[in-house]
Each structure stands twice: as structure tokens, then as C-alpha cells.
């Protein structure tokens, strides 16, 4: 099947994060060289929110099955609850008393995660997962020492932020995160709408929180490091982000076309992308192809190329993520013929 030729994203500075068959994982970037460049609680929720939550869980399960995430450098990994142990079935969830959680604030229309600044800390890395609308940022202390005063140690804090489709999906995600922690965290009223934390003395070592439709986890690299300043700075940026008035109203990048002119086996086939300029700009792109592993998409300069090992129909999914972690998915089919 031949698809119309579409305009390439020649004007966009896109961070390519994965080939087809990989997990749309991450890009780690030197902050000094950066171009300016998203549940369900125990109560009943509307149908559209339940559907969004189910899709959220499917994405998480897919994350477990596919671990070939391309990284520019190794970074902290987000743990995900196994598919057979969700937040609606695990008996430990009762310990967190979700029925007693306060009402949620309004959802946010994305979060400008690169604007997070914390006094005494400098962001030295970040990675974005376009499939999940998630970013993980790494911070190092400008003091060059840990919170307990030990000099010569790398004081590091990591924070992971995710923008969800709605509040229900975000709260379900928080529950799943809590189940990845071996100990039971304590309720903390100083962060988000709901937060649970762990401390070593006065030092905050781990925090899992939700505000509206945004979840975030802050954690220190060592038990002597206090992550509270970075956690509070993250929460402040989320709190001041623009709100959405109803569930499912988060703005999304709009990919309006994806395809190739003619696709042949054994050779690079230029892949064309087209986006609505009135929608959020897709700064991060990931691809997933079926069948795997005989098909892949690679980045060549600012262009993308499809490689196919055998003729037949290929399904390509493009995951687009904005600089505010707003995401969308576009899917198309391409017919591959045998090359000469």
C-alpha cells in the first residue's frame, strides 16, 4: 500500500529515542547543550477515565516486556509493578488507605519539567520516555558534599515526573509505584495532593506523590542525601502549571501522517512525518514496529529511515511527546516489497 508523501519535520529538533521493536525509552542530554526545547482509586470513576486507566496499565505492562531502550548513557530505571499484581488486587494497597485520600486538584495541561530548579542543586542529566509522557532528571549538589556533611561524595537526587490522561489514571499509577517499594511509606502532607515518603532522620530519601494528573517520585542516591529541596521544587513547578477543566483535556502533539513513498527490503526507506503546527510540538519521538525484530526505524541526521528484513505488511506506531510531557500515538500500515 502506497501512502502519500508527507512533509518531513525538517524544522524540528527532535530527540530520537528508539528504533522499532524497542521501548521508546530515553535520551540523556547535557543540560549545557540542551535545545530549548502523562490509576484508578477504589471509588467508581466515569467510563472514559476507566478506559484511560486501562490504557495506562497496558503501556506499563508493555514496558516490562520490552527492555531494549536506547540510552545515551545509563540512568536510573523506573520500577513497574508486574502485570499480574496491579494496584486493584494487591492486598498491601489497604495499608495506604486510598478511600481516605483527599479530593484531587485540577489536572495539569503538561509540565515544563526542564524549568525545575532547586537551590543548591544543578541538573546534570535528563531522559525522556515518549511512550509514557515521563521524564527522569538527575541533580547534583553544588556543595560537593552530602547532607550529613561528608565531603568528597557525589550527592545525587533523581526525580521522575509523568503526566497522565486524567486524575484517576495518575492515582492508580501512584498506587502501583507504592507497591514497588519493599517497606511501607509514611503519609506526608508537605507534597502534592497525596504523598508518601521515607526518611533517614530528617533527610528525605524517597517520595512518591501525585498532584492532579501528575505523578512524581524523588529519590536520593544514598541514604545520607536529603532530596527534599528537589522534591519541593518539582512540586512547585507542577502546582503552577496550566490546569485543564475536565478529564481527557490534556493537549497533545498531533501527528497527522506517517509513511513511506515505496518500502523495499534490504535498504533504507525514508520515513515521512507530518504534524499539526497548532498542536504542541513533538520534541521526542519513539517508534514501535510489527513484526519484530525484522523491522526497525533509525535516525539519520534529522531524518528517519525504515528498514525491513522481509516483504509484507508492517505496522508502525509513532509515540510523540512534547517538552511538557504531553503525548500522543499515531499508527499506520506500510506494505513492504522485496528489494532488488
C-alpha positions in Angstrom: 0.0 0.0 0.0 1.4 3.4 -1.0 0.9 6.3 1.3 1.0 10.0 0.3 4.4 11.6 0.6 4.3 13.9 3.6 6.4 16.8 4.8 9.4 15.9 7.0 9.9 17.5 10.4 12.8 19.4 8.9 12.2 22.4 11.2 12.0 20.5 14.4 14.9 19.5 16.6 13.7 16.0 17.6 15.3 13.6 20.0 15.1 10.1 18.6 14.8 7.7 21.4 14.3 4.2 20.0 14.0 2.0 16.9 11.0 -0.1 16.2 10.8 -3.0 18.5 12.3 -1.1 21.3 10.6 0.7 24.1 10.7 4.3 23.2 12.9 4.8 26.2 15.1 7.7 26.8 17.5 10.4 25.8 20.1 11.7 28.2 21.2 15.2 27.5 24.0 17.5 28.7 22.0 20.4 30.2 24.6 22.9 28.9 23.8 21.8 25.4 20.0 21.4 25.6 17.9 22.9 22.8 15.1 25.0 24.4 13.4 22.7 23.7 1.4 11.7 31.1 -4.9 4.8 38.2 -7.8 4.4 39.4 -8.7 4.7 43.1 -11.0 2.4 45.0 -14.0 4.6 44.1 -16.1 4.3 40.9 -14.9 6.5 38.1 -16.5 7.6 34.8 -16.2 5.2 31.8 -13.8 7.5 29.9 -11.5 7.7 32.9 -11.6 3.9 33.4 -10.7 3.4 29.7 -7.7 5.8 30.1 -6.6 4.0 33.2 -6.7 0.6 31.4 -4.6 2.0 28.5 -2.2 3.4 31.1 -1.8 -0.1 32.6 -1.3 -1.7 29.1 1.6 0.7 28.5 3.2 -0.2 31.8 2.9 -3.9 31.0 4.4 -3.4 27.6 7.3 -1.6 29.4 8.0 -4.8 31.3 8.0 -6.9 28.2 10.3 -4.7 26.1 13.6 -3.6 27.7 15.6 -2.6 24.7 15.6 1.1 25.4 18.2 3.2 23.7 20.1 5.4 26.1 22.8 7.9 25.5 24.2 6.9 29.0 23.0 4.7 31.8 20.5 6.2 34.2 18.1 5.3 37.0 15.3 2.9 36.0 11.7 3.3 36.9 10.4 0.1 38.6 6.9 -1.1 37.4 4.6 -3.5 39.2 4.3 -6.8 37.3 1.2 -7.2 35.2 -0.2 -9.8 37.5 0.0 -7.6 40.5 -2.0 -4.4 39.9 -3.0 -1.7 42.4 -6.6 -3.0 42.4 -5.7 -6.6 43.6 -2.6 -6.4 45.8 -3.7 -6.7 49.5 -1.0 -4.2 50.6 -2.9 -1.4 49.0 -5.2 -1.3 52.0 -2.3 -0.1 54.1 -2.3 3.2 52.1 -6.0 3.8 52.7 -6.9 5.2 49.3 -10.5 5.7 50.3 -9.4 8.3 52.8 -7.3 10.3 50.2 -8.4 13.9 49.8 -10.1 15.2 46.7 -7.8 15.9 43.8 -6.8 19.3 42.5 -7.4 20.0 38.8 -5.3 18.2 36.2 -2.4 20.0 34.6 -2.0 20.5 30.9 1.5 19.2 30.9 4.6 20.2 33.0 7.6 22.1 31.7 10.0 19.8 33.5 13.2 21.5 32.2 12.2 24.6 34.2 12.7 22.8 37.6 15.5 24.5 39.5 16.5 23.7 43.1 18.7 25.9 45.3 22.0 24.2 46.0 21.4 21.7 43.2 22.3 21.6 39.4 20.6 19.4 36.8 23.3 17.4 35.1 21.2 15.0 33.1 17.7 14.0 32.0 16.0 11.4 30.0 12.5 11.3 28.4 10.3 8.3 27.6 7.8 9.4 24.9 5.7 6.3 25.3 4.7 7.2 28.8 5.0 11.0 28.9 7.7 10.6 31.5 11.0 12.3 32.3 13.7 11.5 34.8 16.1 14.3 35.8 19.3 13.9 37.7 20.6 16.6 40.1 23.9 17.0 41.8 24.7 19.1 44.8 26.7 22.3 44.1 28.2 21.9 47.5 30.0 18.8 46.5 29.0 17.0 49.7 26.2 15.0 51.2 23.5 16.4 53.5 25.3 14.9 56.5 28.4 16.9 55.7 30.6 14.1 54.3 32.9 15.8 51.8 34.1 14.3 48.5 30.9 12.3 47.9 28.7 12.7 44.8 25.4 14.0 46.2 22.8 13.0 43.7 19.0 13.1 43.6 16.8 11.8 40.8 13.2 12.9 40.2 10.8 11.1 37.8 7.7 13.0 36.5 4.8 11.7 34.5 1.8 13.4 33.0 -1.3 11.2 32.8 -4.5 11.5 30.8 -6.6 12.2 33.9 -6.6 12.2 37.7 -7.9 8.6 38.1 -5.0 7.3 36.0 -2.5 9.3 38.0 -3.8 8.0 41.3 -3.7 4.4 40.1 -0.2 5.0 38.9 0.8 6.2 42.4 -0.7 3.1 43.9 1.4 0.9 41.5 4.5 2.9 42.4 3.9 2.4 46.2 3.7 -1.4 45.6 7.3 -1.4 44.1 8.7 -0.3 47.5 9.5 -3.1 49.9 8.7 -1.1 53.0 5.5 0.8 53.8 6.0 4.5 53.3 4.5 7.2 55.6 1.9 9.7 54.6 3.4 13.2 54.1 1.2 16.3 53.8 4.0 18.5 52.6 4.0 17.4 49.0 1.3 17.2 46.3 -2.3 16.3 46.8 -1.1 13.0 48.3 2.4 11.9 49.1 4.2 9.0 50.9 7.8 9.3 51.9 10.7 7.6 53.6 13.3 9.5 55.7 16.7 8.8 57.3 16.4 11.0 60.3 15.4 14.4 58.9 16.7 13.6 55.4 14.1 12.8 52.8 15.4 9.7 50.9 12.3 8.8 48.9 9.0 10.4 48.0 6.1 9.3 45.8 3.4 11.9 45.2 0.5 12.9 42.9 -0.9 16.3 42.2 -3.9 16.4 39.9 -3.0 14.2 36.9 0.8 14.3 37.5 2.8 11.8 39.5 6.4 12.3 40.6 9.0 10.3 42.5 12.1 11.9 44.1 14.8 9.7 45.5 18.3 10.2 46.8 21.2 8.1 45.5 22.4 7.4 49.1 20.6 7.4 52.4 22.5 10.4 53.7 21.4 12.7 50.9 18.3 14.9 51.5 16.1 15.0 48.4 13.6 17.4 50.0 14.7 20.6 48.1 14.5 18.9 44.7 11.1 17.3 45.6 9.7 20.6 46.7 11.0 22.4 43.6 9.4 19.7 41.4 6.0 20.0 43.2 6.1 23.8 42.9 6.6 23.6 39.1 3.7 21.1 38.8 1.5 23.3 41.0 2.0 26.4 38.9 1.4 24.6 35.6 -1.7 25.4 33.5 -4.8 23.4 34.5 -7.3 21.5 32.5 -11.0 21.8 33.3 -12.1 18.3 32.6 -10.7 14.7 32.3 -9.0 13.9 29.0 -8.5 17.5 28.0 -4.7 17.4 28.1 -3.2 19.0 25.0 -1.4 16.5 22.7 1.1 16.7 19.8 -0.8 15.8 16.6 1.0 13.6 14.1 -1.3 13.7 11.1 0.7 11.5 8.8 3.4 8.8 8.9 4.6 6.6 6.0 7.0 5.9 3.1 6.8 6.5 -0.6 7.9 3.0 -1.5 9.2 0.5 1.1 11.7 -2.2 0.0 13.6 -4.9 1.9 17.3 -4.6 2.5 17.6 -0.9 2.1 16.9 2.4 3.9 13.4 3.7 3.2 12.9 7.4 4.1 10.1 7.7 6.6 8.0 10.9 6.4 6.2 12.6 9.3 3.7 15.4 9.4 2.4 17.3 12.4 -0.3 19.9 13.1 1.6 23.1 13.8 -1.2 24.3 16.0 -0.7 21.5 18.5 2.2 21.1 21.0 5.4 20.4 19.1 6.6 16.8 19.3 10.1 17.2 20.7 10.7 13.5 21.5 9.8 10.6 19.1 9.8 6.8 19.6 8.8 4.1 17.2 7.4 0.6 17.5 7.0 -1.8 14.6 5.3 -5.1 14.0 6.5 -7.6 13.0 9.7 -7.6 15.2 12.6 -7.9 15.1 12.8 -7.9 11.3 11.7 -4.2 11.1 13.3 -1.1 12.6 13.4 2.7 12.3 16.7 4.5 12.7 17.5 8.2 12.7 19.9 9.5 10.0 20.6 13.1 10.7 17.3 14.8 11.1 15.5 12.2 9.0 14.1 8.7 9.9 14.5 5.6 7.8 12.6 2.3 7.9 14.5 -1.0 7.5 12.6 -4.2 6.7 14.0 -7.7 6.6 11.1 -9.3 4.8 8.3 -8.3 2.5 4.7 -7.9 3.8 2.6 -5.6 5.8 4.4 -3.6 8.6 2.6 -1.7 11.4 4.4 1.4 12.6 3.5 3.3 15.8 4.9 6.7 16.5 4.9 8.0 20.0 5.2 11.8 20.2 6.0 13.7 23.4 6.1 17.5 23.9 8.5 19.4 26.1 5.7 19.4 28.7 5.3 15.6 28.6 2.1 15.7 26.6 1.9 12.6 24.5 0.0 11.1 21.5 0.2 7.9 19.4 -0.1 7.6 15.6 -0.4 4.3 13.9 -0.2 3.4 10.2 0.5 0.3 8.0 3.1 0.1 5.3 3.4 -2.5 2.6 7.0 -3.7 2.1 8.0 -5.2 -1.2 11.1 -7.3 -2.0 14.1 -5.2 -2.9 16.3 -5.8 -5.9 
